[in-house]
Amino acid sequence: MAEGLRRFAFAMGTFHVAVLAVVVTLGAYVAGELGSLEELHPLVGLALFGVLWAGSVIGTYWALAGVHDHALHIAIQRGIGGGAIAGVFVFLTFLIGVALTVAVGRVVDGDPMTDVIAGALFVVAFYGAVGGLVAAVVGGAIGFMFSLVDWVVLRLGGISEAWTPSDEHRSA
């Protein structure tokens, strides 16, 4: 039965990322900033999308695993938590990737390794703490919105009669 939860989380997490990609793209287009995306290398864009997708699927799975009998208030609580988890995961992954890229560049330029490591650790610790809180709040807000969508899909799809995620989570 856990397979049903994994498939639903995969489908809904993928849907969440697709919607976010469309919203960000439309927002960039309306703001006239779509041209700045030309500078983004396709592999970097793919990596960014992959991290966002993984965070979304993980957060969606976590949120759905705790929904008992598809109660709306629990779905919302778990959705906020799952969104916060996904937001922090995505932000910290990006931050660590940028810190490693800059650190490698500094080492190649001849900076002392101890200075590079100290600087990278400071950046990750400081920006990780502050940015992690912001990412948790933003992710929680997005998780709230998508938890409503997920709950409606569960109810309208008739899944509530055939599948209880909480039972699947306990048996997995």
ABEGO torsion letter per residue (X at the ends): XAAAAAAAAAAAAAAAAAAAAAAAAAAAAAAGAAAAAAABBAAAAAAAAAAAAAAAAAAAAAAAAABBGGBAAAAAAAAAAAAAAAAAAAAAAAAAAAAAAAAAAAAAAGBBAAAAAAAAAAAAAAAAAAAAAAAAAAAAAAAAAAAAAAAAAAAAAGAAAABBAAAAAAAX
